[in-house]
Amino acid sequence: MATKNVCLAVVVLLPLMTNPWLHDVLTRRDLRTVENVRVIHASPAIVWKNIERVPKIARAELPFSWAHQIGFPSPVEATLSYPGIGGVRHATFEGGVLFIENIDTWEPGHRLAFSIHAQTDQIPPTTLDEHVRIGGPFFDVLRGEYAIEPLPNGETRLHLSSQHRVSTDFNWYARFWTDGVMSDVQETILTVIQRRCEGQAHEGT
């Protein structure tokens, strides 16, 4: 009887599963925004200095990252062609992964935002699975933004957010993974920035 009910359910649902409307729902272009926040015991001026450029990161500076454990490369450095709108940051990750970041918001001490373009031709095919390969048909990172919030006690609340695209047959499931990976990567970057800023603030005192 149970087998008969399962077969009946399959017969009833099959037309729905092959319906173009359902296919469009499952394969929609889902834009996701992920934000991480960190309170840093340093002034906004020190924080700004550490986000406009990120000098090469030593392995010892990197915290544990579960995204790295499953194969996502760790950040290496971020260079800047020149300060201001129109400037270009090159954000390099391990494994030859490069993001070109075109700055469109430049407010020293307050906001830094940019569009992101992954250089897919420089990403070795073995670096990431094709379903999470940046710049591919399923997943891409589109924008990034730092927002500096001065606190009354002279410290700083730093916001790091990003926007990415998910385009799969199972966005409802994939977005949990992509949100998680982006959040973990951003936490890694914030940890490096926090440690550097607080170290510099301590030296200044």
Residue frames as qw, qx, qy, qz and C-alpha x, y, z in Angstrom:
[[0.000, 0.887, 0.462, 0.000, 0.00, 0.00, 0.00],
 [0.317, -0.785, 0.109, 0.520, 2.87, 2.38, 0.89],
 [0.410, -0.130, 0.602, 0.673, 4.60, 1.65, -2.44],
 [0.215, 0.624, 0.669, 0.340, 1.38, 2.35, -4.30],
 [0.125, -0.933, -0.261, 0.215, 1.02, 5.71, -2.53],
 [0.384, -0.573, 0.341, 0.638, 4.59, 6.69, -3.41],
 [0.353, 0.174, 0.695, 0.602, 4.04, 5.84, -7.05],
 [0.077, 0.811, 0.565, 0.130, 0.80, 7.84, -7.07],
 [0.250, -0.865, -0.039, 0.434, 2.60, 10.83, -5.57],
 [0.403, -0.296, 0.520, 0.692, 5.29, 10.65, -8.25],
 [0.257, 0.467, 0.709, 0.461, 2.68, 10.55, -10.98],
 [0.063, -0.905, -0.416, 0.062, 0.87, 13.55, -9.48],
 [0.320, -0.816, 0.117, 0.466, 4.03, 15.64, -8.94],
 [0.621, 0.018, 0.505, 0.600, 5.80, 14.81, -12.21],
 [0.297, 0.748, 0.409, 0.429, 3.84, 17.37, -14.30],
 [0.261, -0.963, -0.048, 0.049, 4.67, 20.03, -11.71],
 [0.633, -0.514, 0.346, 0.464, 8.37, 19.18, -11.70],
 [0.513, 0.171, 0.542, 0.643, 8.53, 19.51, -15.49],
 [0.133, 0.907, 0.399, 0.009, 6.46, 22.69, -15.55],
 [0.489, 0.504, -0.029, 0.712, 8.47, 25.66, -16.99],
 [0.300, -0.828, 0.008, -0.474, 7.18, 27.89, -14.18],
 [0.827, -0.551, 0.079, 0.073, 8.69, 25.63, -11.53],
 [0.810, 0.159, 0.053, 0.562, 11.94, 25.41, -13.47],
 [0.197, 0.729, -0.009, 0.656, 12.15, 29.20, -13.59],
 [0.566, -0.777, 0.057, -0.271, 11.62, 29.35, -9.81],
 [0.909, -0.322, 0.107, 0.242, 14.34, 26.80, -9.14],
 [0.707, 0.175, 0.160, 0.666, 16.87, 28.43, -11.51],
 [0.024, 0.975, 0.173, 0.135, 16.26, 32.05, -10.60],
 [0.497, 0.451, -0.283, 0.685, 19.16, 34.49, -10.31],
 [0.581, -0.742, -0.325, 0.077, 19.44, 34.96, -6.56],
 [0.296, 0.640, -0.297, 0.644, 21.41, 38.01, -5.35],
 [0.724, -0.536, -0.392, 0.186, 22.65, 37.58, -1.80],
 [0.079, 0.787, -0.294, 0.536, 24.16, 40.11, 0.63],
 [0.806, -0.331, -0.398, 0.286, 26.36, 39.02, 3.54],
 [0.004, -0.832, 0.228, -0.506, 27.59, 41.38, 6.26],
 [0.756, -0.264, -0.438, 0.408, 30.07, 40.85, 9.08],
 [0.141, -0.900, 0.061, -0.408, 30.77, 43.37, 11.85],
 [0.765, -0.127, -0.385, 0.500, 33.74, 43.71, 14.18],
 [0.270, -0.961, 0.013, -0.058, 34.51, 46.19, 16.98],
 [0.753, 0.296, -0.209, 0.550, 38.16, 47.22, 16.77],
 [0.491, -0.785, -0.140, 0.350, 40.08, 48.87, 19.59],
 [0.465, -0.098, 0.272, 0.837, 41.65, 51.47, 17.33],
 [0.185, 0.571, 0.107, -0.793, 40.74, 54.79, 15.77],
 [0.695, 0.625, 0.318, -0.160, 38.88, 55.12, 12.44],
 [0.261, 0.855, -0.404, -0.193, 42.05, 56.63, 10.92],
 [0.273, -0.439, 0.854, 0.065, 44.07, 53.51, 11.74],
 [0.652, 0.274, 0.694, -0.139, 41.28, 51.24, 10.46],
 [0.571, 0.780, 0.040, -0.253, 41.04, 53.16, 7.18],
 [0.065, 0.742, -0.641, -0.184, 44.78, 52.81, 6.63],
 [0.334, -0.231, 0.914, -0.004, 44.42, 49.04, 6.97],
 [0.619, 0.431, 0.632, -0.177, 41.50, 48.59, 4.59],
 [0.445, 0.798, -0.145, -0.380, 42.46, 50.77, 1.63],
 [0.549, 0.509, -0.663, -0.018, 45.43, 48.46, 1.12],
 [0.879, -0.407, 0.206, -0.140, 46.15, 45.11, 2.76],
 [0.129, 0.687, -0.713, -0.054, 49.88, 44.27, 2.78],
 [0.633, 0.158, -0.747, -0.127, 50.84, 40.64, 2.33],
 [0.748, -0.472, 0.165, -0.437, 49.32, 38.42, 5.00],
 [0.094, 0.433, -0.885, 0.140, 51.60, 35.97, 6.76],
 [0.589, -0.174, -0.764, -0.197, 50.29, 32.46, 7.37],
 [0.319, -0.187, -0.718, 0.590, 50.56, 33.03, 11.13],
 [0.196, 0.056, 0.151, -0.967, 48.09, 35.93, 10.87],
 [0.533, -0.110, -0.550, -0.634, 45.30, 33.77, 9.49],
 [0.549, -0.197, 0.589, -0.560, 42.73, 32.36, 11.94],
 [0.313, 0.114, 0.940, 0.072, 41.11, 28.96, 11.55],
 [0.472, 0.311, -0.155, -0.810, 38.71, 28.98, 8.61],
 [0.659, 0.148, 0.726, -0.129, 36.29, 26.17, 7.79],
 [0.633, 0.730, 0.034, -0.256, 35.91, 27.60, 4.27],
 [0.171, 0.722, -0.661, -0.108, 39.64, 27.14, 3.79],
 [0.465, -0.227, 0.846, -0.130, 39.35, 23.59, 5.13],
 [0.702, 0.412, 0.565, -0.138, 36.87, 22.70, 2.37],
 [0.657, 0.258, 0.454, 0.544, 39.06, 24.21, -0.35],
 [0.176, 0.953, 0.185, 0.160, 38.37, 27.94, -0.52],
 [0.638, 0.295, -0.215, 0.678, 41.70, 29.81, -0.83],
 [0.420, -0.690, -0.310, 0.502, 42.93, 32.14, 1.91],
 [0.228, 0.971, 0.047, 0.061, 43.48, 35.87, 1.28],
 [0.776, 0.052, -0.032, 0.627, 47.05, 36.99, 0.47],
 [0.249, -0.336, -0.063, 0.906, 47.02, 40.77, -0.08],
 [0.302, 0.820, 0.482, 0.061, 45.17, 43.71, -1.63],
 [0.414, -0.124, 0.153, 0.889, 47.04, 46.35, -3.58],
 [0.204, 0.848, 0.389, -0.297, 45.75, 49.76, -4.72],
 [0.581, 0.471, 0.264, 0.610, 46.63, 51.56, -7.96],
 [0.136, 0.271, -0.144, 0.942, 45.82, 54.99, -6.53],
 [0.005, 0.391, 0.714, -0.580, 43.52, 56.41, -3.82],
 [0.312, 0.334, 0.021, -0.889, 40.11, 57.68, -4.89],
 [0.746, 0.424, 0.390, -0.334, 37.17, 56.80, -7.12],
 [0.681, 0.672, -0.263, -0.127, 38.45, 54.97, -10.19],
 [0.125, -0.613, 0.774, -0.099, 41.27, 53.37, -8.27],
 [0.864, 0.099, -0.433, -0.238, 41.76, 49.63, -8.71],
 [0.525, -0.523, 0.631, -0.227, 42.46, 47.13, -5.98],
 [0.666, 0.251, -0.686, -0.154, 43.96, 43.73, -6.81],
 [0.675, -0.425, 0.450, -0.401, 42.80, 41.31, -4.12],
 [0.516, 0.378, -0.763, -0.095, 44.90, 38.17, -4.35],
 [0.836, -0.328, 0.294, -0.325, 44.03, 34.81, -2.80],
 [0.427, -0.384, 0.803, 0.161, 46.01, 31.58, -2.67],
 [0.612, 0.262, 0.739, 0.107, 45.97, 29.32, -5.70],
 [0.232, 0.067, 0.501, 0.831, 46.20, 32.14, -8.24],
 [0.003, 0.746, 0.662, 0.070, 42.74, 33.52, -7.45],
 [0.224, -0.077, -0.010, 0.971, 42.58, 37.24, -8.30],
 [0.087, 0.800, 0.589, -0.076, 39.74, 39.73, -7.84],
 [0.254, 0.222, 0.124, 0.933, 39.93, 43.09, -9.61],
 [0.145, -0.712, -0.603, 0.328, 38.03, 45.62, -7.50],
 [0.220, 0.458, 0.242, 0.826, 37.04, 48.90, -9.17],
 [0.175, -0.382, -0.541, 0.728, 36.45, 51.58, -6.53],
 [0.023, -0.581, -0.500, -0.642, 33.24, 53.60, -6.95],
 [0.439, -0.853, -0.171, -0.225, 32.89, 54.93, -3.39],
 [0.635, 0.135, -0.360, 0.670, 35.83, 56.58, -1.64],
 [0.331, -0.840, -0.052, -0.427, 35.12, 58.38, 1.63],
 [0.471, 0.329, -0.638, 0.512, 38.32, 58.33, 3.73],
 [0.068, -0.134, 0.676, -0.721, 37.58, 57.30, 7.29],
 [0.592, 0.126, 0.315, -0.731, 34.01, 56.33, 6.39],
 [0.854, 0.298, 0.364, -0.223, 33.28, 54.14, 3.35],
 [0.014, 0.485, -0.740, -0.466, 35.13, 52.18, 0.70],
 [0.762, 0.290, 0.508, -0.276, 33.07, 50.28, -1.90],
 [0.073, 0.492, -0.684, -0.533, 33.88, 48.58, -5.18],
 [0.896, 0.259, -0.077, -0.351, 32.59, 46.28, -7.90],
 [0.524, -0.441, 0.722, 0.097, 34.34, 42.92, -8.07],
 [0.771, 0.500, -0.265, -0.291, 35.46, 41.07, -11.18],
 [0.780, -0.347, 0.511, 0.099, 36.99, 37.62, -10.74],
 [0.300, 0.639, -0.608, -0.363, 39.77, 36.80, -13.19],
 [0.923, -0.014, 0.291, -0.253, 38.48, 33.35, -14.02],
 [0.798, 0.532, -0.274, 0.072, 41.17, 32.64, -16.60],
 [0.195, 0.614, -0.641, 0.418, 43.76, 32.81, -13.82],
 [0.674, -0.345, 0.470, -0.453, 41.95, 30.42, -11.49],
 [0.084, 0.271, -0.947, -0.154, 43.37, 26.88, -11.84],
 [0.656, -0.151, -0.466, -0.574, 40.53, 24.45, -12.69],
 [0.643, -0.165, -0.724, 0.187, 41.44, 22.28, -9.70],
 [0.052, 0.236, -0.441, 0.865, 41.13, 25.11, -7.15],
 [0.445, 0.087, 0.467, -0.759, 37.35, 24.95, -6.65],
 [0.359, 0.345, 0.867, 0.036, 34.46, 22.69, -7.54],
 [0.099, 0.272, 0.500, 0.816, 32.62, 24.06, -10.60],
 [0.266, -0.717, -0.611, -0.204, 29.45, 24.69, -8.57],
 [0.386, -0.859, -0.159, 0.296, 31.28, 27.15, -6.30],
 [0.600, 0.067, 0.220, 0.766, 33.83, 28.37, -8.82],
 [0.017, -0.719, -0.191, 0.668, 33.86, 32.14, -8.63],
 [0.173, 0.523, -0.372, -0.747, 32.84, 33.87, -11.83],
 [0.070, 0.046, 0.946, 0.315, 31.24, 30.71, -13.19],
 [0.341, -0.326, -0.553, -0.687, 27.64, 30.14, -14.26],
 [0.564, -0.498, -0.658, 0.005, 26.57, 29.08, -10.76],
 [0.525, -0.736, -0.239, 0.353, 28.31, 31.52, -8.41],
 [0.474, 0.492, -0.003, 0.730, 29.93, 34.94, -8.65],
 [0.359, -0.601, -0.348, 0.623, 30.98, 37.70, -6.26],
 [0.299, 0.758, 0.399, 0.421, 29.76, 41.11, -7.44],
 [0.013, -0.826, 0.083, -0.557, 30.43, 43.86, -4.88],
 [0.643, -0.271, -0.508, 0.505, 32.24, 44.59, -1.65],
 [0.084, -0.807, -0.032, -0.583, 32.04, 47.41, 0.88],
 [0.485, -0.178, -0.560, 0.648, 33.76, 48.54, 4.07],
 [0.221, -0.800, -0.207, -0.519, 31.86, 50.95, 6.34],
 [0.426, 0.065, -0.555, 0.711, 33.60, 52.57, 9.30],
 [0.418, -0.760, -0.359, -0.344, 31.46, 53.55, 12.28],
 [0.206, 0.422, -0.519, 0.714, 33.25, 55.68, 14.92],
 [0.577, -0.542, -0.609, 0.047, 32.30, 54.82, 18.51],
 [0.267, -0.925, -0.030, -0.270, 32.07, 57.32, 21.41],
 [0.734, -0.619, 0.205, 0.191, 35.01, 55.74, 23.24],
 [0.028, 0.774, -0.530, -0.346, 37.37, 56.27, 20.30],
 [0.478, -0.085, 0.855, 0.181, 37.08, 52.71, 19.03],
 [0.371, 0.317, -0.458, -0.743, 35.65, 51.65, 15.67],
 [0.711, 0.205, 0.636, -0.219, 32.90, 49.35, 14.49],
 [0.090, 0.410, -0.660, -0.623, 33.91, 48.01, 11.07],
 [0.774, 0.338, 0.401, -0.355, 31.28, 46.59, 8.69],
 [0.026, -0.354, 0.776, 0.522, 32.37, 44.38, 5.80],
 [0.696, 0.364, 0.476, -0.395, 29.66, 43.36, 3.35],
 [0.067, -0.252, 0.760, 0.596, 29.54, 41.71, -0.04],
 [0.731, 0.350, 0.171, -0.560, 26.99, 40.85, -2.69],
 [0.152, -0.264, 0.890, 0.338, 27.12, 37.61, -4.65],
 [0.685, 0.202, -0.249, -0.654, 25.03, 35.78, -7.24],
 [0.411, -0.090, 0.904, -0.080, 23.74, 32.23, -6.98],
 [0.633, 0.346, -0.257, -0.644, 22.29, 30.64, -10.13],
 [0.016, -0.169, 0.985, 0.021, 21.52, 26.95, -9.63],
 [0.516, -0.275, -0.662, -0.469, 18.62, 24.53, -9.80],
 [0.633, -0.513, -0.558, 0.157, 18.63, 24.51, -6.00],
 [0.134, 0.596, -0.187, 0.769, 19.22, 28.12, -4.88],
 [0.648, -0.635, -0.050, -0.419, 17.16, 27.51, -1.74],
 [0.922, -0.326, -0.013, 0.210, 19.92, 25.11, -0.63],
 [0.698, 0.340, -0.045, 0.629, 23.01, 26.58, -2.33],
 [0.013, -0.811, 0.049, -0.583, 22.57, 30.00, -0.74],
 [0.738, -0.670, 0.056, -0.054, 23.17, 28.55, 2.73],
 [0.861, -0.081, 0.122, 0.488, 26.58, 27.34, 1.56],
 [0.444, 0.555, 0.094, 0.697, 27.51, 30.47, -0.39],
 [0.314, -0.860, -0.007, -0.402, 26.38, 32.75, 2.46],
 [0.832, -0.534, 0.078, 0.129, 28.41, 30.63, 4.86],
 [0.780, 0.144, 0.109, 0.599, 31.55, 30.68, 2.71],
 [0.213, 0.712, 0.067, 0.666, 31.37, 34.45, 2.15],
 [0.517, -0.814, 0.009, -0.263, 30.75, 35.10, 5.85],
 [0.877, -0.360, 0.089, 0.305, 33.70, 32.91, 6.84],
 [0.629, 0.364, 0.099, 0.680, 36.03, 34.59, 4.33],
 [0.045, -0.803, -0.047, -0.592, 34.95, 38.02, 5.58],
 [0.717, -0.695, 0.020, -0.039, 35.52, 36.95, 9.19],
 [0.844, -0.055, 0.072, 0.528, 39.05, 35.92, 8.23],
 [0.366, 0.570, 0.086, 0.731, 39.73, 39.31, 6.63],
 [0.353, -0.828, -0.055, -0.431, 38.25, 41.18, 9.61],
 [0.843, -0.499, -0.013, 0.201, 40.39, 39.19, 12.03],
 [0.700, 0.159, 0.065, 0.693, 43.57, 40.11, 10.15],
 [0.088, 0.692, 0.107, 0.708, 42.54, 43.78, 9.99],
 [0.586, -0.771, -0.105, -0.224, 41.57, 43.86, 13.67],
 [0.848, -0.353, -0.009, 0.395, 44.84, 42.36, 14.86],
 [0.549, 0.312, 0.092, 0.770, 46.89, 44.73, 12.72],
 [0.107, -0.761, -0.144, -0.624, 44.93, 47.82, 13.76],
 [0.681, -0.722, -0.076, -0.099, 45.02, 47.00, 17.46],
 [0.823, -0.140, 0.002, 0.550, 48.73, 46.25, 17.26],
 [0.358, 0.467, 0.098, 0.802, 49.38, 49.62, 15.64],
 [0.359, -0.795, -0.145, -0.467, 47.13, 51.40, 18.17],
 [0.814, -0.542, -0.083, 0.190, 49.06, 49.74, 21.02],
 [0.687, 0.093, 0.032, 0.720, 52.40, 50.81, 19.53],
 [0.101, 0.667, 0.158, 0.721, 51.08, 54.37, 19.28],
 [0.542, -0.786, -0.083, -0.288, 50.34, 54.47, 22.98]]
